[in-house]
Amino acid sequence: MASMGFSPADHSHVVIVATTQTDSAYVKLLWRCAGCGDIHACKVRGTAFPDEPCWEWNGSLTAPTLAPSVLKSKGEGPPCHSFVRDGIVEFLGDCAHSLAGQRVAMVPENADPFRGFGRTRADPDVD
């Protein structure tokens, strides 16, 4: 297996979003991806949206770990596939961007990850 480089100058930003639905709640971990530039969102807790996958999460906001891997392939844009382990995004070789095969640190911040996407965290259709 090839060694994956670590790029401290490139960062993904991680934000937690908790939303309450009528009688159930869910929590998603969201971050702006340094590889594809899109927002990645993984449901990590809750019973809302039962058809949506739920990732295992270590509960950390500063060094999150998710299992299994995260694959963004729907919608527009090339596929982006990664593992998130201890706050490091490990981009897999099937990514169609320049960070394929590299490791990038996530940097926690309170900023809105949707800034620049023409929507905000308060928009009801943002998941």
N, CA, C and O atoms as a GROMACS GRO file, in nm:
protein
  508
    1MET      N    1   0.083  -0.118   0.000
    1MET     CA    2   0.000   0.000   0.000
    1MET      C    3   0.088   0.125   0.000
    1MET      O    4   0.183   0.133   0.077
    2ALA      N    5   0.057   0.219  -0.085
    2ALA     CA    6   0.136   0.342  -0.096
    2ALA      C    7   0.118   0.428   0.029
    2ALA      O    8   0.010   0.430   0.087
    3SER      N    9   0.222   0.496   0.069
    3SER     CA   10   0.216   0.586   0.183
    3SER      C   11   0.136   0.711   0.144
    3SER      O   12   0.156   0.769   0.037
    4MET      N   13   0.047   0.752   0.234
    4MET     CA   14  -0.034   0.870   0.207
    4MET      C   15   0.033   0.991   0.270
    4MET      O   16   0.064   0.989   0.389
    5GLY      N   17   0.055   1.097   0.193
    5GLY     CA   18   0.118   1.218   0.243
    5GLY      C   19   0.026   1.297   0.334
    5GLY      O   20  -0.096   1.282   0.325
    6PHE      N   21   0.080   1.378   0.421
    6PHE     CA   22   0.002   1.463   0.510
    6PHE      C   23   0.020   1.607   0.465
    6PHE      O   24   0.132   1.656   0.451
    7SER      N   25  -0.092   1.676   0.442
    7SER     CA   26  -0.087   1.813   0.389
    7SER      C   27  -0.140   1.911   0.492
    7SER      O   28  -0.260   1.942   0.490
    8PRO      N   29  -0.057   1.962   0.584
    8PRO     CA   30  -0.106   2.050   0.689
    8PRO      C   31  -0.158   2.184   0.636
    8PRO      O   32  -0.233   2.251   0.706
    9ALA      N   33  -0.120   2.224   0.516
    9ALA     CA   34  -0.167   2.352   0.464
    9ALA      C   35  -0.309   2.343   0.410
    9ALA      O   36  -0.378   2.444   0.400
   10ASP      N   37  -0.355   2.224   0.377
   10ASP     CA   38  -0.490   2.203   0.327
   10ASP      C   39  -0.576   2.151   0.441
   10ASP      O   40  -0.535   2.058   0.512
   11HIS      N   41  -0.693   2.209   0.459
   11HIS     CA   42  -0.777   2.168   0.572
   11HIS      C   43  -0.921   2.151   0.529
   11HIS      O   44  -0.970   2.222   0.441
   12SER      N   45  -0.988   2.056   0.591
   12SER     CA   46  -1.132   2.045   0.584
   12SER      C   47  -1.185   2.106   0.713
   12SER      O   48  -1.121   2.094   0.817
   13HIS      N   49  -1.299   2.170   0.707
   13HIS     CA   50  -1.356   2.234   0.826
   13HIS      C   51  -1.473   2.152   0.874
   13HIS      O   52  -1.560   2.115   0.794
   14VAL      N   53  -1.478   2.122   1.003
   14VAL     CA   54  -1.581   2.034   1.058
   14VAL      C   55  -1.677   2.115   1.144
   14VAL      O   56  -1.636   2.200   1.223
   15VAL      N   57  -1.806   2.088   1.130
   15VAL     CA   58  -1.911   2.156   1.204
   15VAL      C   59  -2.016   2.052   1.239
   15VAL      O   60  -2.045   1.965   1.158
   16ILE      N   61  -2.072   2.059   1.358
   16ILE     CA   62  -2.179   1.969   1.400
   16ILE      C   63  -2.311   2.043   1.388
   16ILE      O   64  -2.323   2.158   1.428
   17VAL      N   65  -2.410   1.976   1.332
   17VAL     CA   66  -2.544   2.033   1.319
   17VAL      C   67  -2.642   1.938   1.386
   17VAL      O   68  -2.646   1.820   1.352
   18ALA      N   69  -2.721   1.987   1.478
   18ALA     CA   70  -2.826   1.908   1.543
   18ALA      C   71  -2.961   1.969   1.507
   18ALA      O   72  -2.980   2.090   1.521
   19THR      N   73  -3.052   1.887   1.462
   19THR     CA   74  -3.183   1.934   1.422
   19THR      C   75  -3.288   1.846   1.485
   19THR      O   76  -3.272   1.724   1.491
   20THR      N   77  -3.396   1.906   1.531
   20THR     CA   78  -3.505   1.830   1.590
   20THR      C   79  -3.618   1.818   1.491
   20THR      O   80  -3.661   1.919   1.434
   21GLN      N   81  -3.667   1.699   1.470
   21GLN     CA   82  -3.785   1.672   1.390
   21GLN      C   83  -3.897   1.638   1.487
   21GLN      O   84  -3.869   1.594   1.598
   22THR      N   85  -4.021   1.658   1.451
   22THR     CA   86  -4.138   1.640   1.536
   22THR      C   87  -4.116   1.556   1.661
   22THR      O   88  -4.116   1.610   1.772
   23ASP      N   89  -4.095   1.424   1.647
   23ASP     CA   90  -4.080   1.341   1.766
   23ASP      C   91  -3.947   1.266   1.768
   23ASP      O   92  -3.926   1.178   1.852
   24SER      N   93  -3.859   1.298   1.679
   24SER     CA   94  -3.727   1.234   1.680
   24SER      C   95  -3.621   1.336   1.641
   24SER      O   96  -3.652   1.442   1.586
   25ALA      N   97  -3.499   1.304   1.671
   25ALA     CA   98  -3.389   1.397   1.643
   25ALA      C   99  -3.279   1.324   1.570
   25ALA      O  100  -3.274   1.201   1.568
   26TYR      N  101  -3.193   1.402   1.509
   26TYR     CA  102  -3.075   1.344   1.446
   26TYR      C  103  -2.961   1.442   1.458
   26TYR      O  104  -2.981   1.562   1.476
   27VAL      N  105  -2.843   1.390   1.448
   27VAL     CA  106  -2.722   1.472   1.451
   27VAL      C  107  -2.641   1.433   1.329
   27VAL      O  108  -2.622   1.314   1.300
   28LYS      N  109  -2.592   1.534   1.257
   28LYS     CA  110  -2.506   1.510   1.142
   28LYS      C  111  -2.374   1.582   1.163
   28LYS      O  112  -2.369   1.693   1.217
   29LEU      N  113  -2.269   1.519   1.119
   29LEU     CA  114  -2.138   1.580   1.115
   29LEU      C  115  -2.120   1.635   0.975
   29LEU      O  116  -2.131   1.560   0.877
   30LEU      N  117  -2.093   1.764   0.963
   30LEU     CA  118  -2.076   1.828   0.833
   30LEU      C  119  -1.936   1.888   0.824
   30LEU      O  120  -1.882   1.938   0.922
   31TRP      N  121  -1.880   1.882   0.705
   31TRP     CA  122  -1.754   1.951   0.681
   31TRP      C  123  -1.742   1.989   0.535
   31TRP      O  124  -1.795   1.922   0.446
   32ARG      N  125  -1.670   2.098   0.512
   32ARG     CA  126  -1.638   2.139   0.375
   32ARG      C  127  -1.512   2.062   0.336
   32ARG      O  128  -1.409   2.070   0.403
   33CYS      N  129  -1.523   1.988   0.228
   33CYS     CA  130  -1.415   1.898   0.187
   33CYS      C  131  -1.305   1.976   0.115
   33CYS      O  132  -1.331   2.054   0.023
   34ALA      N  133  -1.181   1.953   0.159
   34ALA     CA  134  -1.067   2.018   0.095
   34ALA      C  135  -1.039   1.960  -0.043
   34ALA      O  136  -0.973   2.024  -0.125
   35GLY      N  137  -1.089   1.839  -0.070
   35GLY     CA  138  -1.063   1.775  -0.199
   35GLY      C  139  -1.158   1.820  -0.308
   35GLY      O  140  -1.114   1.872  -0.410
   36CYS      N  141  -1.289   1.801  -0.286
   36CYS     CA  142  -1.386   1.835  -0.390
   36CYS      C  143  -1.451   1.971  -0.368
   36CYS      O  144  -1.517   2.023  -0.458
   37GLY      N  145  -1.433   2.030  -0.249
   37GLY     CA  146  -1.488   2.162  -0.220
   37GLY      C  147  -1.635   2.160  -0.182
   37GLY      O  148  -1.693   2.266  -0.156
   38ASP      N  149  -1.697   2.043  -0.178
   38ASP     CA  150  -1.838   2.031  -0.146
   38ASP      C  151  -1.856   2.011   0.004
   38ASP      O  152  -1.758   1.993   0.077
   39ILE      N  153  -1.981   2.015   0.049
   39ILE     CA  154  -2.014   1.986   0.187
   39ILE      C  155  -2.042   1.836   0.197
   39ILE      O  156  -2.121   1.782   0.119
   40HIS      N  157  -1.978   1.769   0.291
   40HIS     CA  158  -2.009   1.629   0.320
   40HIS      C  159  -2.088   1.626   0.451
   40HIS      O  160  -2.054   1.698   0.545
   41ALA      N  161  -2.192   1.544   0.456
   41ALA     CA  162  -2.277   1.533   0.575
   41ALA      C  163  -2.302   1.387   0.605
   41ALA      O  164  -2.345   1.311   0.519
   42CYS      N  165  -2.274   1.348   0.729
   42CYS     CA  166  -2.296   1.210   0.772
   42CYS      C  167  -2.383   1.210   0.896
   42CYS      O  168  -2.349   1.271   0.997
   43LYS      N  169  -2.496   1.140   0.889
   43LYS     CA  170  -2.580   1.123   1.008
   43LYS      C  171  -2.506   1.031   1.104
   43LYS      O  172  -2.463   0.922   1.066
   44VAL      N  173  -2.492   1.077   1.229
   44VAL     CA  174  -2.418   1.000   1.328
   44VAL      C  175  -2.504   0.958   1.447
   44VAL      O  176  -2.460   0.880   1.531
   45ARG      N  177  -2.626   1.011   1.454
   45ARG     CA  178  -2.711   0.976   1.567
   45ARG      C  179  -2.855   1.011   1.531
   45ARG      O  180  -2.880   1.108   1.460
   46GLY      N  181  -2.949   0.932   1.581
   46GLY     CA  182  -3.090   0.966   1.569
   46GLY      C  183  -3.172   0.867   1.490
   46GLY      O  184  -3.119   0.780   1.421
   47THR      N  185  -3.304   0.883   1.503
   47THR     CA  186  -3.397   0.793   1.437
   47THR      C  187  -3.469   0.859   1.321
   47THR      O  188  -3.541   0.791   1.247
   48ALA      N  189  -3.452   0.988   1.303
   48ALA     CA  190  -3.514   1.056   1.189
   48ALA      C  191  -3.453   1.004   1.060
   48ALA      O  192  -3.337   0.962   1.058
   49PHE      N  193  -3.529   1.005   0.954
   49PHE     CA  194  -3.484   0.960   0.823
   49PHE      C  195  -3.425   0.819   0.830
   49PHE      O  196  -3.306   0.800   0.806
   50PRO      N  197  -3.508   0.719   0.862
   50PRO     CA  198  -3.458   0.582   0.880
   50PRO      C  199  -3.396   0.520   0.756
   50PRO      O  200  -3.319   0.425   0.768
   51ASP      N  201  -3.428   0.571   0.637
   51ASP     CA  202  -3.368   0.516   0.515
   51ASP      C  203  -3.228   0.570   0.488
   51ASP      O  204  -3.158   0.522   0.400
   52GLU      N  205  -3.189   0.670   0.565
   52GLU     CA  206  -3.057   0.731   0.547
   52GLU      C  207  -2.955   0.655   0.631
   52GLU      O  208  -2.983   0.619   0.745
   53PRO      N  209  -2.836   0.630   0.576
   53PRO     CA  210  -2.735   0.557   0.654
   53PRO      C  211  -2.690   0.636   0.777
   53PRO      O  212  -2.698   0.759   0.780
   54CYS      N  213  -2.644   0.563   0.876
   54CYS     CA  214  -2.594   0.625   1.000
   54CYS      C  215  -2.453   0.572   1.025
   54CYS      O  216  -2.432   0.452   1.035
   55TRP      N  217  -2.357   0.664   1.034
   55TRP     CA  218  -2.218   0.628   1.055
   55TRP      C  219  -2.188   0.609   1.203
   55TRP      O  220  -2.250   0.673   1.288
   56GLU      N  221  -2.094   0.522   1.233
   56GLU     CA  222  -2.039   0.516   1.368
   56GLU      C  223  -1.949   0.637   1.384
   56GLU      O  224  -1.877   0.674   1.292
   57TRP      N  225  -1.954   0.699   1.503
   57TRP     CA  226  -1.877   0.821   1.528
   57TRP      C  227  -1.819   0.812   1.668
   57TRP      O  228  -1.886   0.766   1.760
   58ASN      N  229  -1.697   0.855   1.685
   58ASN     CA  230  -1.632   0.852   1.816
   58ASN      C  231  -1.677   0.964   1.908
   58ASN      O  232  -1.632   0.970   2.023
   59GLY      N  233  -1.763   1.055   1.862
   59GLY     CA  234  -1.815   1.163   1.945
   59GLY      C  235  -1.727   1.286   1.953
   59GLY      O  236  -1.764   1.384   2.017
   60SER      N  237  -1.611   1.283   1.891
   60SER     CA  238  -1.518   1.395   1.898
   60SER      C  239  -1.546   1.499   1.790
   60SER      O  240  -1.571   1.466   1.674
   61LEU      N  241  -1.542   1.626   1.831
   61LEU     CA  242  -1.553   1.737   1.736
   61LEU      C  243  -1.416   1.785   1.691
   61LEU      O  244  -1.404   1.850   1.587
   62THR      N  245  -1.313   1.754   1.767
   62THR     CA  246  -1.179   1.800   1.733
   62THR      C  247  -1.098   1.696   1.656
   62THR      O  248  -1.007   1.731   1.581
   63ALA      N  249  -1.131   1.569   1.675
   63ALA     CA  250  -1.061   1.462   1.603
   63ALA      C  251  -1.161   1.350   1.572
   63ALA      O  252  -1.150   1.239   1.624
   64PRO      N  253  -1.260   1.380   1.486
   64PRO     CA  254  -1.364   1.281   1.460
   64PRO      C  255  -1.313   1.159   1.384
   64PRO      O  256  -1.221   1.167   1.302
   65THR      N  257  -1.375   1.045   1.415
   65THR     CA  258  -1.355   0.921   1.341
   65THR      C  259  -1.493   0.872   1.299
   65THR      O  260  -1.584   0.866   1.381
   66LEU      N  261  -1.508   0.838   1.172
   66LEU     CA  262  -1.633   0.785   1.118
   66LEU      C  263  -1.608   0.649   1.056
   66LEU      O  264  -1.502   0.624   1.000
   67ALA      N  265  -1.706   0.562   1.066
   67ALA     CA  266  -1.699   0.431   1.000
   67ALA      C  267  -1.839   0.397   0.950
   67ALA      O  268  -1.936   0.419   1.023
   68PRO      N  269  -1.852   0.345   0.831
   68PRO     CA  270  -1.746   0.312   0.736
   68PRO      C  271  -1.697   0.435   0.661
   68PRO      O  272  -1.714   0.547   0.708
   69SER      N  273  -1.636   0.415   0.546
   69SER     CA  274  -1.585   0.526   0.465
   69SER      C  275  -1.700   0.614   0.418
   69SER      O  276  -1.817   0.574   0.422
   70VAL      N  277  -1.666   0.735   0.372
   70VAL     CA  278  -1.764   0.833   0.324
   70VAL      C  279  -1.746   0.845   0.173
   70VAL      O  280  -1.637   0.875   0.125
   71LEU      N  281  -1.854   0.821   0.098
   71LEU     CA  282  -1.851   0.830  -0.047
   71LEU      C  283  -1.955   0.930  -0.093
   71LEU      O  284  -2.075   0.909  -0.072
   72LYS      N  285  -1.911   1.039  -0.156
   72LYS     CA  286  -2.002   1.137  -0.216
   72LYS      C  287  -1.999   1.112  -0.366
   72LYS      O  288  -1.899   1.139  -0.433
   73SER      N  289  -2.111   1.061  -0.417
   73SER     CA  290  -2.112   1.031  -0.560
   73SER      C  291  -2.240   1.076  -0.629
   73SER      O  292  -2.249   1.068  -0.751
   74LYS      N  293  -2.339   1.122  -0.552
   74LYS     CA  294  -2.462   1.165  -0.617
   74LYS      C  295  -2.455   1.313  -0.650
   74LYS      O  296  -2.371   1.385  -0.596
   75GLY      N  297  -2.542   1.357  -0.735
   75GLY     CA  298  -2.542   1.497  -0.773
   75GLY      C  299  -2.434   1.526  -0.875
   75GLY      O  300  -2.380   1.436  -0.939
   76GLU      N  301  -2.403   1.654  -0.887
   76GLU     CA  302  -2.302   1.694  -0.984
   76GLU      C  303  -2.163   1.685  -0.922
   76GLU      O  304  -2.147   1.690  -0.800
   77GLY      N  305  -2.068   1.672  -1.005
   77GLY     CA  306  -1.930   1.668  -0.959
   77GLY      C  307  -1.876   1.527  -0.955
   77GLY      O  308  -1.952   1.429  -0.958
   78PRO      N  309  -1.744   1.517  -0.949
   78PRO     CA  310  -1.678   1.387  -0.949
   78PRO      C  311  -1.693   1.318  -0.813
   78PRO      O  312  -1.724   1.384  -0.714
   79PRO      N  313  -1.671   1.185  -0.808
   79PRO     CA  314  -1.681   1.115  -0.679
   79PRO      C  315  -1.570   1.158  -0.584
   79PRO      O  316  -1.459   1.192  -0.625
   80CYS      N  317  -1.602   1.156  -0.456
   80CYS     CA  318  -1.506   1.186  -0.350
   80CYS      C  319  -1.524   1.077  -0.244
   80CYS      O  320  -1.633   1.062  -0.190
   81HIS      N  321  -1.419   1.002  -0.215
   81HIS     CA  322  -1.426   0.887  -0.126
   81HIS      C  323  -1.315   0.897  -0.024
   81HIS      O  324  -1.198   0.916  -0.059
   82SER      N  325  -1.350   0.883   0.104
   82SER     CA  326  -1.249   0.900   0.207
   82SER      C  327  -1.285   0.824   0.334
   82SER      O  328  -1.400   0.788   0.357
   83PHE      N  329  -1.183   0.802   0.416
   83PHE     CA  330  -1.200   0.762   0.554
   83PHE      C  331  -1.174   0.886   0.638
   83PHE      O  332  -1.091   0.970   0.602
   84VAL      N  333  -1.245   0.899   0.750
   84VAL     CA  334  -1.218   1.004   0.847
   84VAL      C  335  -1.176   0.933   0.975
   84VAL      O  336  -1.255   0.863   1.038
   85ARG      N  337  -1.048   0.953   1.013
   85ARG     CA  338  -0.992   0.885   1.130
   85ARG      C  339  -0.912   0.984   1.213
   85ARG      O  340  -0.815   1.043   1.166
   86ASP      N  341  -0.954   1.000   1.337
   86ASP     CA  342  -0.882   1.085   1.432
   86ASP      C  343  -0.856   1.225   1.377
   86ASP      O  344  -0.748   1.281   1.395
   87GLY      N  345  -0.957   1.282   1.309
   87GLY     CA  346  -0.946   1.418   1.258
   87GLY      C  347  -0.865   1.432   1.130
   87GLY      O  348  -0.833   1.543   1.088
   88ILE      N  349  -0.833   1.320   1.067
   88ILE     CA  350  -0.759   1.321   0.941
   88ILE      C  351  -0.849   1.262   0.833
   88ILE      O  352  -0.904   1.153   0.851
   89VAL      N  353  -0.864   1.333   0.721
   89VAL     CA  354  -0.938   1.281   0.606
   89VAL      C  355  -0.837   1.209   0.518
   89VAL      O  356  -0.741   1.269   0.469
   90GLU      N  357  -0.860   1.080   0.497
   90GLU     CA  358  -0.772   0.998   0.412
   90GLU      C  359  -0.844   0.977   0.279
   90GLU      O  360  -0.931   0.891   0.268
   91PHE      N  361  -0.809   1.056   0.179
   91PHE     CA  362  -0.872   1.047   0.048
   91PHE      C  363  -0.825   0.921  -0.023
   91PHE      O  364  -0.705   0.895  -0.034
   92LEU      N  365  -0.921   0.843  -0.071
   92LEU     CA  366  -0.890   0.716  -0.136
   92LEU      C  367  -0.857   0.737  -0.284
   92LEU      O  368  -0.884   0.843  -0.340
   93GLY      N  369  -0.798   0.636  -0.344
   93GLY     CA  370  -0.751   0.646  -0.482
   93GLY      C  371  -0.860   0.662  -0.586
   93GLY      O  372  -0.831   0.701  -0.699
   94ASP      N  373  -0.987   0.632  -0.550
   94ASP     CA  374  -1.095   0.647  -0.647
   94ASP      C  375  -1.154   0.788  -0.648
   94ASP      O  376  -1.253   0.812  -0.718
   95CYS      N  377  -1.097   0.881  -0.572
   95CYS     CA  378  -1.140   1.021  -0.578
   95CYS      C  379  -1.098   1.079  -0.714
   95CYS      O  380  -0.995   1.042  -0.769
   96ALA      N  381  -1.181   1.168  -0.766
   96ALA     CA  382  -1.151   1.228  -0.896
   96ALA      C  383  -1.097   1.370  -0.880
   96ALA      O  384  -1.121   1.456  -0.965
   97HIS      N  385  -1.026   1.395  -0.771
   97HIS     CA  386  -0.967   1.528  -0.750
   97HIS      C  387  -0.819   1.513  -0.714
   97HIS      O  388  -0.769   1.401  -0.697
   98SER      N  389  -0.752   1.625  -0.702
   98SER     CA  390  -0.606   1.624  -0.686
   98SER      C  391  -0.558   1.572  -0.550
   98SER      O  392  -0.439   1.546  -0.535
   99LEU      N  393  -0.646   1.558  -0.451
   99LEU     CA  394  -0.603   1.508  -0.320
   99LEU      C  395  -0.619   1.357  -0.306
   99LEU      O  396  -0.598   1.302  -0.198
  100ALA      N  397  -0.656   1.288  -0.415
  100ALA     CA  398  -0.667   1.142  -0.410
  100ALA      C  399  -0.535   1.083  -0.360
  100ALA      O  400  -0.428   1.120  -0.407
  101GLY      N  401  -0.545   0.990  -0.263
  101GLY     CA  402  -0.426   0.925  -0.210
  101GLY      C  403  -0.352   1.006  -0.106
  101GLY      O  404  -0.242   0.966  -0.064
  102GLN      N  405  -0.409   1.119  -0.061
  102GLN     CA  406  -0.341   1.203   0.038
  102GLN      C  407  -0.422   1.209   0.167
  102GLN      O  408  -0.539   1.172   0.170
  103ARG      N  409  -0.357   1.255   0.273
  103ARG     CA  410  -0.421   1.275   0.404
  103ARG      C  411  -0.424   1.424   0.434
  103ARG      O  412  -0.327   1.496   0.411
  104VAL      N  413  -0.539   1.471   0.486
  104VAL     CA  414  -0.557   1.614   0.514
  104VAL      C  415  -0.620   1.629   0.652
  104VAL      O  416  -0.717   1.560   0.684
  105ALA      N  417  -0.566   1.718   0.734
  105ALA     CA  418  -0.619   1.742   0.868
  105ALA      C  419  -0.749   1.821   0.863
  105ALA      O  420  -0.764   1.914   0.783
  106MET      N  421  -0.844   1.783   0.949
  106MET     CA  422  -0.967   1.860   0.966
  106MET      C  423  -0.940   1.967   1.072
  106MET      O  424  -0.871   1.941   1.170
  107VAL      N  425  -0.993   2.086   1.052
  107VAL     CA  426  -0.975   2.195   1.146
  107VAL      C  427  -1.112   2.236   1.197
  107VAL      O  428  -1.191   2.292   1.121
  108PRO      N  429  -1.142   2.211   1.327
  108PRO     CA  430  -1.273   2.250   1.379
  108PRO      C  431  -1.289   2.402   1.377
  108PRO      O  432  -1.194   2.475   1.406
  109GLU      N  433  -1.407   2.447   1.342
  109GLU     CA  434  -1.436   2.590   1.345
  109GLU      C  435  -1.585   2.609   1.362
  109GLU      O  436  -1.663   2.518   1.337
  110ASN      N  437  -1.624   2.728   1.404
  110ASN     CA  438  -1.765   2.759   1.425
  110ASN      C  439  -1.829   2.826   1.305
  110ASN      O  440  -1.948   2.858   1.309
  111ALA      N  441  -1.753   2.848   1.200
  111ALA     CA  442  -1.806   2.916   1.082
  111ALA      C  443  -1.909   2.829   1.012
  111ALA      O  444  -1.908   2.707   1.025
  112ASP      N  445  -1.997   2.892   0.939
  112ASP     CA  446  -2.100   2.822   0.864
  112ASP      C  447  -2.036   2.754   0.743
  112ASP      O  448  -1.982   2.823   0.657
  113PRO      N  449  -2.041   2.620   0.734
  113PRO     CA  450  -1.976   2.552   0.622
  113PRO      C  451  -2.046   2.576   0.489
  113PRO      O  452  -1.990   2.545   0.384
  114PHE      N  453  -2.168   2.630   0.492
  114PHE     CA  454  -2.242   2.653   0.369
  114PHE      C  455  -2.211   2.788   0.306
  114PHE      O  456  -2.260   2.819   0.197
  115ARG      N  457  -2.129   2.870   0.373
  115ARG     CA  458  -2.092   3.000   0.320
  115ARG      C  459  -2.032   2.982   0.180
  115ARG      O  460  -1.942   2.900   0.161
  116GLY      N  461  -2.081   3.057   0.086
  116GLY     CA  462  -2.031   3.048  -0.050
  116GLY      C  463  -2.106   2.949  -0.136
  116GLY      O  464  -2.076   2.935  -0.255
  117PHE      N  465  -2.205   2.879  -0.078
  117PHE     CA  466  -2.283   2.783  -0.154
  117PHE      C  467  -2.424   2.835  -0.182
  117PHE      O  468  -2.508   2.761  -0.233
  118GLY      N  469  -2.452   2.962  -0.150
  118GLY     CA  470  -2.581   3.022  -0.177
  118GLY      C  471  -2.691   2.973  -0.084
  118GLY      O  472  -2.809   2.986  -0.116
  119ARG      N  473  -2.653   2.918   0.031
  119ARG     CA  474  -2.751   2.872   0.128
  119ARG      C  475  -2.689   2.882   0.266
  119ARG      O  476  -2.569   2.905   0.278
  120THR      N  477  -2.769   2.865   0.368
  120THR     CA  478  -2.718   2.874   0.504
  120THR      C  479  -2.762   2.753   0.583
  120THR      O  480  -2.846   2.675   0.538
  121ARG      N  481  -2.705   2.738   0.701
  121ARG     CA  482  -2.739   2.629   0.789
  121ARG      C  483  -2.888   2.630   0.823
  121ARG      O  484  -2.944   2.525   0.854
  122ALA      N  485  -2.952   2.746   0.818
  122ALA     CA  486  -3.092   2.757   0.855
  122ALA      C  487  -3.187   2.713   0.743
  122ALA      O  488  -3.306   2.696   0.768
  123ASP      N  489  -3.137   2.695   0.622
  123ASP     CA  490  -3.223   2.653   0.513
  123ASP      C  491  -3.279   2.514   0.541
  123ASP      O  492  -3.204   2.424   0.577
  124PRO      N  493  -3.412   2.494   0.524
  124PRO     CA  494  -3.473   2.365   0.560
  124PRO      C  495  -3.429   2.249   0.471
  124PRO      O  496  -3.438   2.134   0.513
  125ASP      N  497  -3.384   2.276   0.351
  125ASP     CA  498  -3.348   2.166   0.262
  125ASP      C  499  -3.201   2.128   0.270
  125ASP      O  500  -3.154   2.039   0.198
  126VAL      N  501  -3.127   2.194   0.359
  126VAL     CA  502  -2.986   2.162   0.375
  126VAL      C  503  -2.974   2.045   0.468
  126VAL      O  504  -3.018   2.052   0.583
  127ASP      N  505  -2.915   1.938   0.421
  127ASP     CA  506  -2.891   1.821   0.508
  127ASP      C  507  -2.750   1.783   0.493
  127ASP      O  508  -2.705   1.687   0.556
   0.00000   0.00000   0.00000
